[in-house]
């Protein structure tokens, strides 16, 4: 038997011995405790397989040396022992299936195969194991043929190891070079990525900084009360002012147009297709003016209270949609800007700088690209976000730059030119300077301006050459629609279509003479009479007693309310003065509220709240404000109005302020405080 084969047989024998000892120990445990080891039968089958392989291997080698004979004998003894053990295990398996008789079977088994037999079998295996480990394996391994094989293999191994070593060194060099290249590539990529990350972070920081700069500039353009006048102007009554958008021809075909005096002075352009054959009309066709490339300014003039602001507001909505976004007309792709000047507001609400800031804010707030362009073009003007430091000329420069770069036609509405107040605080805010501003804006390409004012000398001189309309001459039908709509809410159902009531409405419109504010006040009085059950004759008497001049009407309203020995005069005068002075001397740009009037009328409540804000509950304060709002309307004869939520108290119209400040009766009323 060759040395390697003998060594292989010895290893197999050792494996069988180890397996046999393990199975024997498992069997002993079963006999003692009755516990079933699931590996017992599997190990038995594995051991049987090893024995069969060992028998086949021993049969191959003949003749055998002394050591090999001894090895074969040990191997055969191991196989026999395994056979005996396997037989006992199989008997155990067959008895286990009897179920409930398990305890009796175990007892019989213990009697037949005692623990001594198993122990003897185990000790026999250990004896063979020691014989192999102590001597037999050593002699087998020291055999010359095995040593020769090992030496020869060792020499060959040296050559092989040398080859492998050289090849390994070559591989290491290649791997080292590739590693260096990889490291260099990684370093390069990391450097590039680091640079890119740093650039990205820097860019994000710059963008955030620039975005804050843009928003800061826009915020600085805003001012308190910038849109108060727009919000306080009443919306037009349904169906009114449609004529201005329809043009001349539909108006001429109406009852109002056909009845208009034919010899009235005209400012109608002779090329207007709507007015061919009508050279003596009182207004320039508004749609024609919009389409004209050469005409830049349109002037809406009218009496005090004729509805100029309401008309301008309706035009803004028509061409631009809802406030406050920068509007673009879908039909003409125009950018629409507007500003409503307010004589009763704060300084900026009635100044040229306030107009410029309002227009500039609207233009830039919805066009980021235009905003960026303006900031880049004038960095010195917007660097500190303090627009209150800029001069009027600098605002004009910014607005000119923005409009010029807008890229589309711009339509600007400015209402209430006559409400610009010249005072010691606003030395430059004269009507002449305002007209010069209009000229500058109109000189910008693709800009058109629609402005409104009373017919005052400065505006007539500066704007008379441009297309115009006199509003009080064109609103007769609108007034009728308004009067009918308001009176029918109060009239009995059986009188809605009475011809006598139609005649009453016609008389009201005739006496109004184009002054919507007068019409609104008179219609309110007639509506109260209808609700009180007044007859038609009584309503006609009420109408005849109404003075046709708006100031005289205010005087009558006041006298009727305070005919009871002036019992309300002091409280009314205090309210008038507080509303007049609030925005100028208390909180500029912030409207006075009903709450302020309540506290002023009852100092004890004010002191109580100042000492302890929880002394009066919010519900109690709200209830007091509602009650006081109704009292104010009565005390002031309707010259003051309060918004539904009580957040704004103001005069019903500019003419009411003028009555109090400019007429002897009005100044006397204010002196009661």
Secondary structure, DSSP 8 states (H G I E B T S, - for coil): --HHHHHHHHHHHHHHHHHHHHHHHHHHHHHHH----THHHHHHHHHHHHHHHHHHHHTT--S--HHHHHHHHHHHHHHHHHHHHHHHHHHHHHHHTTGGGHHHHHHHHHHHS-HHHHHHHHHHHHHHHHHIIIIIHHHHHT-HHHHHHHHHHHHHHHHHHHHHHHHHHHHHHHHHHHHHHHHHHHHHHHHHHHHHHHHHHHHHHHHHHHHHHHHHHHHHH--TTTTHHHHHS----TTTTTHHHH-HHHHHHSHHHHTS-TTS-----TT-GGGTT----SB--HHHHHH-SS--EEEEE--TTSSHHHHHHHHHHHHH-STTS-EE-TTT--EEEEEE--TTS-GGGGSHHHHHHHHHHHHHHT-HHHHHHHHHHTHHHHTTS-GGGS-HHHHHHHHHHHHHTS-S-EEEEEE-GGG---BTTBTT--HHHHHHHHHHHHTSTTEEEEEEE---HHHHHHHTTSEEEEGGGT-HHHHHHHHHHHHHTTS-GGGTT-HHHHHHHHHHHHHHTT-HHHHHHHHHHHHHHHHTT--HHHHHHHHHTS-SSHHHHHHHHHHHHTTTTTTTHHHHHHHHHHHHHIIIIISTT----HHHHHHHH-HHHHHHHHH-TTSS-HHHHHHHHHHHHHHHHHHTTTSEEE-TTSS-EEES-HHHHHHHHHSHHHHHHHTT-
